Amino acid sequence: MENMPAQLIKGGAYSDERGGLRYFNAFDMQPVKRVYIITHPDETIVRAWQGHQKETKWFLVTKGCFQFVLLQPDNWVNPSPQQNLEHFTIHANDNAVLQVPAGYVNGFKANEPDSELMVFSDFGLEDSKQDDFRFDSSLWYKWQ
């Protein structure tokens, strides 16, 4: 069964004499059950590979820039080292939310020091733990 593809949900920005705001009106938050923030103090930290067969996540870069690499594994127990990878580089000022649907594995790293990422999930923590798959960070991609 093929899952829906990963996608960027574009937002926008507005500013006037009072200041500015960024908005993400196309991001339907109805399924969101929890939110957390990840900070990367430097560009050497890699978080890879974690995935979920049933859980969807959305990533919003709130500060700095992140590089994301995604894939749909051919096998969740013993996946092939050759996979089709999807790449996204997202800056905080891009005003975009990256939707990573169920059925994907993701990895990411900051491209700038002190980058920050807000993560939204449609699963509570206990349900997420039951749907958590992790693989070695060097399995599919050479992080630089």
N, C-alpha and C positions, 0 to 999 in steps of 0.2 A: 504494500500500500504506500503510495507516494504522498508525502505530506505537503502542505502548502509551502511555498518558497519563503526564504528570509526576505525582508523588505525594509527599506528606509521609509519612515513616515515623516514627511517634511513638515516643518513648522514655519513660523515666520517671526518677524520682529517689528516693533513699532517704537518710535521715540518722538518726544516733543520736549518742550522746555522743562517739564517735570521730571524727565528721565526716560528710561527705556524699559521695555518688557519684551520677553520672548514668549511665544505661545505655541502650543501643540494641539490645536483644536481637532485634528484628524486622528489623534491618538485616543481611542475608545478605552477608557480605564475601567469600564464595568467589570471585566473579569479579574482585575488585580486584587490579590489577597494580602500581599506584603510588599514592602519597599525597604531597600537597604542601600548603603553607600559604600563604595570601595575607593580607597585612595592608594595611589602609587607614588611613593616619594621620588623615584627615579625611573629611568628607562630600562633598567636591567631586569626588573621583575616580570616574569611571565606567568600568567594563570592559564594553564592548558593541561590537559583537555578534560572538560566536564560536559556532560550532556544529559538529556532527559528524553525518554520515549513519549511521555505524556504531558510534561510541563512546558509552558511557553514562557519566555522571558523577553523583556524589553529593556534596552540599554540607552540611557541618555547621558552623554558626556556633558557634565556641568562645568568642568574646568580643564583646560589643556587639550590634549589630543590622544586618542587611542587607535590602535591598529587591531582589527578583529579578523579572525580567520574562522570560517565555519565549514562544516561538512555534514553529510548524512551518511553515517557508517553503513557498510554493507552487512555487517554482523555486529551485534552489541556485545557478544562474548569474546569473539576472536576476529576482530576486523582486519581487513587487508591493509597493508601499509600504503597501497596505492588508492587514493581517494580523490574525488573531484572537490577542489577547495573553492570557497567563495571568499573574497577579500573586501574589506571595508576599512577605510580610514576616515575617522570622524573627529572633527574639531568642535569644541564647545560652541563656536559661533556659526556652525553649520545649521543649527536649529533643526536637528533631525533625531528621531528615535529609531533605533535599530530593533526590529522585531525578529526574534529567533524562535520560530515555532517548535512545537514538540517534534521529536525525531531528529534533532540536530545535536551535534557536539560543537562546542565553541572553545576558542582560545583567544586571549587578548593580552596586550601590553601597552603601556603608556609610551607615547612618542615624545613627550615633554615632561620635565620634572614636575612633581606636585599635581599631577592630573587626577581628576576625580570623576567618578562614574556613579550614576544613580541607576539601580536595578529594580525593576518591577517584575513580579511573578504572579502567575495565576494559581499557584499552589501554596498552601500553608507550609510551615517548616517541616512538620512531621511527614506530610505526604510527599514533599520534595525529597526528603531523605530516602524514602522507599523507591524513588524513581531516579536515583543518582548513579551515573556511570562515569568513571574516571579512567583516563589512559595516560601513559607516559607523555610528558611535554615534548619529547623529540620524535614522537611516532610519525607525524604527518607533515611537519613543517619545520624548516630551520629558522628559528627566531633570531633576529639580529638586533 
